[in-house]
């Protein structure tokens, strides 16, 4: 019989977001051992990717409902299982590794775990995130950086995501936490990851985040933008999360940056352009660009193959010589309406990509 962690890896690879299998070093199995005991792994594989009560799960697998409730509640507090609902009527479900389980390990991360994640991260993103067209996060520009004639849709606005949210929670950036644990701390703000809707309750109840008002969320957004962080919203038009990312820690940005043409990999509808008559060649934009898309030879010049339209460059320009513009219609990425259809798009595209010889 196969090792339980090998079976768990194969189970996780059935999710739309995929999971790397059979790496040369076996790093994927070491990662799973950090998270699950063998008994927890066996129980996780009995769950479905949709919410069920402990009674329903117990009835389906032939277990005691009370023991099942206790075990699943404990696993949900360890970030191994997603929990929704209120006490007395909780529902539990299996989730993908990324985005999902790994983010939920925030309070369980150790230096040893973080060191293994540093090795695993490029393998993870190359095997999962970079396949297909639809990513689990999409890059949006800083509002103030956008040219007045360039239309920004509501689903492309960080401010609109905050204003339309009924509940908001904020948590530390998991990527920056891991970097700190491996001895390479980041100077960027830490508490800048937003969670909206029902998912924010899970973060707060599990001690990974705190509820905030729209006013505080706007203040945190401004702080992150001033620090040169890139705004990334979750895949669908009704976002469930928003990350504020740096190129030294963020898994997606590091993955994009490794490519010759990041603009072709990222889900973004924008690009930067320089008004050479206004540019004074101060190099502030060069220093802040997360994709190394800018060169300065008397004036700044944008390499559009590398520009992801985040607006970080424009936000620092003292003469407003850099502005963000909208791509042509035939190059736009229109996100799916909701999380389910976005997830199904990821599922189909990543499997089609795997089939390409």
N, C-alpha and C positions, 0 to 999 in steps of 0.2 A: 504494500500500500504506500502511496506517495506520502512524503512528509507533510504534516498539517500546514506548514507555512507555504510550501509549494502549492498546495491545493487552494490556500487562501489567496495567493498571488493570482492564480488562474481564475478564481472567482471574481476578484477585483477587476480583472481584465475583461470581464463580460459587461462591465458598466460602460456607458457611452464615453466617459473620459479616459478609459483604458488604464493599463498598468504594465510597466515593463516586465518581461519574463525572461528567464534563463540568461541573465547577464553573466559575463565571464567571471566576475568576482563574487557573484552571489550577494551583492550589496542590497538588492531588493528584499531578500529574505532576512538579512540583518535588520533592516529598517522595520519590518513587520514584527520581529522579535522584541524590538523596543516597545511596541505598542500593545501587543496581545500576548497573553499566556496561551498555551495550547488549548485549554478549555474555552477561553474567550473566543479564540479563532473558530473553534467548532460551532459555537453558538452563533457567531456573526454570520457564518455561512448558511444558517437556517433561516435568516431573515430575508425579506423581500425589499426591493427599492421603492416601497410605498408604505405609508404609515399603517400600522396594525396595533391593536391592543395586545397586552400580554396574554389575555385570555384567548384571543384569536390565534396567536402564535402557538401557545401551549396546546390548544386543541388540534392544531395542524400537525405538530411534531410529536404529540403524545407525551407532554410533560405536565408537571403540576403548575397550575396558574400562579399560585402564590410565590413559588420558587422562581418561576419565570419572571414575574414582576420585579422581584428583588434583584435578580441577576442583571436584567436589562436596565434597570434604573442605575445600578452601580456602573455598568458599562457606559451608559449615556453620560454619566458624570466624568468618566475618563476620556470622553470624546471619541469613543470607539463606535458608538451608535447614536444616531440623531433622535432626539426626543421632541415631541410637540404636544400641545394641549396643556391642561391643568392637572394638578394633583388629584388623584382619584379617577382620572380619565386619560392618562397619558397614552400616547401612541408612539411606537418605535419603528425605525426603519434602518436598513443598511444604506450607506452612502458611498460615493466614490472616494478614492484616496485623495485625488486632486481634481477639483476643489472639494474639500470635505474633511476627511479624517485628519490629514496632516495639519490643517489649520486649527483643528480642535485640540491638538496636542500642546497648545501654547503653555499651559501650566505644568506639563509633564516633561518638557524638554530639558535634557541634561547636556553637559558638555560632550559626553560620548555620543549621545543621540544626534546632537547638532553637528558633530564632526562627520558622522556617517551621512547625514543629510547633505552636507557640503559636497561629498563625493557623489551622492545619488542625484542631486538636483539637475545637473546637465543631462544625465541619462534619462531622468523622468520627463523633462520638458521635450527633449528630442524625440522620445518614443510616444508621447501623448499630445501635449499642447501644440506642437508645431505641425501636426498633421491636420489635413482638411483646411477649410477657410475660416469657419466660425471658431473664435477663441472664447474662453470662459470670461475674459475681460476685454473691453474695448477702450481705446485711448480717446479722450475728449480734450478739447483745448481750454485753456484759461479764458474765461469770458472776456476779460479786459484786453486780451491779446488779439481778438478777432476783428478783422476789418469791418467797418460799418456796413458795407454792402454784401458781406458774406452771411447768409442765413444760417442760424444755428437752430436745429430742431429741438423741441423740449426734451427728447430722449438723449440729446447730446449735451445737456447742461447739468453741471454739478449742482448749481443753485436750484434748479427745478427738481432734481432728485431729492434734495433736502426739503424743499417747500411742500412737496406732494406726499411726504412720508408721514404716516400716522404715528409711528413709533421709530425712534432713532437710538441706536446704541453706538458707542465708540470703543475700540479696543486698541491695544498695542499692535504694531506691525510685527507679524510673525517672522518675516524675513530679517528684520533688524535685530530682533531678539536672538535669533540663531547666530547671526554674525557676532554679536556681543559674546555669546557663549564660546565661540571658537577663537576669541582673542582679537577680533578685528571690529571693534565697535564703530558704529556710524554716528556722525555728528548731527544728522537730520532729526527732526521731531519724531517721537516714537508713537505717541497715542494719536494716530491719524487714520485708522481704518474704520469705516462706517458700515453699519448693518441696519437694514430697513425691514419693516414688516415683522412677520412671525419669527423669522430667524434671529432677530435681535434678542428675543426673550431667552433663547437657548444660550447665547453668549453671556447674558447678564446672570441668569440662574446658575450657570456653571462657573461663575467667578472669573470669566475671561474679559468682561467689558462692563460698561455702566451706561445707564440711560442718560441721554442729554436732550436739551431743548433744541429747537431749530436755531435759536439765536446762538447757542454755544457751538452748534455744528457749523454755522457760518463763520464763527471766529476761528475754529480749528481749521476749516477749509482755507481761510485767508492766511493763517500761519504757515500751512503746508505749501501754499503757492508761493509765498514770499521766500520760503526756504529752497525753492526750485524743484519741488516734488511734482511728479506727473500724475494727473488724475486718470484713473481707470475705473469705469463702471462695469458691473456684471453684464452678461451677454445680452439679455433681453431689453426691450423698450421699457418695461417696468422693473427697474433694477432692484436687486435684493442686497446689494453691497457696493461699496465704492472704496477702492484702495488709493492711497497717495504714496507713490513709489519713487525710489531712487535707483539709479543704474548700478550702484555698487552692491546692493543687497537683493533687490527684487528679482525673483525667478524669471517672470516673463520678460522684463526689460533686458536682463542679462542674456536670455535666449535670443531675443531679437537682435541685440547688439552684435552677437557673434556672426550674424549673417552679413553678406556683402550688401544686400538691399533690404534693410529692415522695413522700408515703406511697403514692400510687397507682402510682408508677413503679418504686420499689425492690422487690427481692425480700426481704421481711422479714416475720416472723411476730409481731412484737412492737411495743409502744408504751409510752410513759412516762405515768405518772400521779403527781400530787402529792397528798400528804396535807397539806391546808392547815393542820391543827392543829399539825403538826410543822414546817412551813416558817417560817423566820425572815426570808425576803426578802433574803438575802445577795447574790443575783445571780451567784453562781459558776456556776450551771447555765446562765444566760443567756449568759455569756461563753464557755462551752465548747461549746454546742450548734452542731453543724456545719450545721444546716438553718434556723437562725433561727426555730425552732419555739416559742420560749419568750418570754413577756412577764412582767414582774414589777410588780405593783401591790399592794404590801404583801406579797403572797404570789406565788409562781410559778404561771403558768398555761400549759398545754401546748396548742398548736394542733395537733390530731391530723391535720389535713390535711398538715402539714409534718413531723411526727415520723416517723423511720425506725426507731425502736426500737433504736438502737445502744448505749444505756446510758451514753454519755459524761457526760450530765448527772447521772445517779444516782451515778456513780463519784466525783463531786466534792462531793456534798451532805454537809455536816458533821453534819446531824441525821438523815440517811437518810430525808428526807421524800419523796424521789423514788424510785420503784421502777419496774421494767420488768415488764409483764404481757403475757400471750399474747392474740393476736387471737382472735376467734370462729372456729370451724371453717370457716365458709363464706367467710372472708377470708384463710385461710392459703395460703401457697405451699409446696407439697411438691416439693422438687427431684427430678429424675430419679435413678435408682439409680446410673448410671455416666456417664462422660464421653461415650461414643458416643451414648447416647439423649438426653442433654442437648443435644449438638450438633445432633442431628437435630430436636429440638424447636425450637431456635433457627432452623434452616434453614426449617422449615415456617412458623413464625410470622412471620418477617421477610418471607417472600415473600407470605404472605397479607396482611400489613400494606401491602406495596407495591401490592397489587391493590385496596385500598380507595380509592374515588374521593375 
